Amino acid sequence: MLNSLKQTGKTIGHEINRAWENLSEGWRELLSRSSAALTHFTHDKDQTQSESRALATLPRWSLLAGELEETARDVVVRVELPGMEKDDCQITIEGNMLHLSGEKRFERETHDSTYHVMERAYGAFQRSIPLPRNVNIDRAQASFKNGVLTIRLPKEGSDNVKTIAVI
């Protein structure tokens, strides 16, 4: 019986270790793939007391998932901004860095209810995305459709390689 208990303990320990390794691997992958997309939301200090209490329980971090694609002519950035309108965000390009900022506002339809799950973050945010090459900011275009902000940045300069002789 003692051997049976020892064997059961080893099996349970092995299963717990395996589950922990899988969980750790999942967290590592999530952090490595989305660390830039993990965005901090800050709350406005000038809110009413009831708004402040409601926002205190909300998450302060959220995932603003995006993608950066390079075509023959453009660098295209797409960022998901669920629950926002096109006027809720600003785009700034400085050198080879695209800065996205805005605010996702908390709008509560009723005040006599209780939330049991609250996973959406609200407040002001900033996100910076490094661009892979120089772009022509004068010809940049942005559009917003179905909660996805698309920024099209024409590439600047040529891809040709030039060798210069030293004299």
Residue pairs with C-beta under 8 A, 6 or more apart in sequence:
34 63
34 65
36 127
36 129
37 63
37 64
37 65
37 66
37 127
38 61
38 62
38 63
39 61
39 62
39 63
39 64
39 121
39 125
39 126
39 127
40 60
40 61
40 125
40 126
41 59
41 60
41 61
41 62
41 104
41 121
41 122
41 123
41 124
41 125
42 60
42 123
42 124
42 125
43 52
43 55
43 60
43 122
43 123
43 124
44 123
44 124
47 55
50 111
51 106
54 106
54 108
55 106
55 122
55 123
57 115
57 118
58 106
58 118
58 120
58 121
58 122
58 123
59 118
59 119
59 120
59 121
60 121
60 123
61 121
62 120
62 121
62 125
64 79
64 80
64 81
64 100
64 125
64 127
65 79
65 80
66 77
66 78
66 79
66 80
66 129
67 77
67 78
68 75
68 76
68 77
68 129
68 131
68 132
69 75
69 76
69 77
69 78
70 76
70 132
70 133
70 155
73 154
73 155
74 152
74 153
74 154
74 155
75 131
75 132
75 133
75 135
75 152
75 153
75 155
76 150
76 151
76 152
76 153
77 98
77 129
77 131
77 150
77 151
77 153
78 148
78 149
78 150
78 151
79 100
79 127
79 129
79 148
79 149
79 151
80 147
80 148
80 149
81 88
81 89
81 102
81 104
81 144
81 147
81 148
81 149
82 147
83 104
83 120
83 147
84 102
84 104
84 147
85 144
86 144
86 149
88 102
88 103
88 104
88 105
89 100
89 101
89 102
89 149
90 100
90 101
90 102
91 98
91 99
91 100
91 142
91 149
91 151
92 98
92 99
92 101
93 99
93 131
93 135
93 137
93 140
93 153
96 130
96 131
96 132
96 133
96 134
96 135
97 128
97 129
97 130
97 131
98 128
98 129
98 130
98 131
98 151
98 153
99 126
99 127
99 128
99 129
100 126
100 127
100 128
100 129
100 149
101 124
101 125
101 126
101 127
102 124
102 125
103 123
103 124
103 125
104 121
104 122
104 123
104 125
105 122
106 122
106 123
131 153
133 155
133 156
133 157
134 155
134 156
134 157
135 153
135 154
135 155
135 156
136 153
136 154
136 155
136 156
137 153
139 154
140 151
140 152
140 153
140 154
141 151
141 152
142 149
142 150
142 151
142 152
143 149
143 150
143 152
144 150
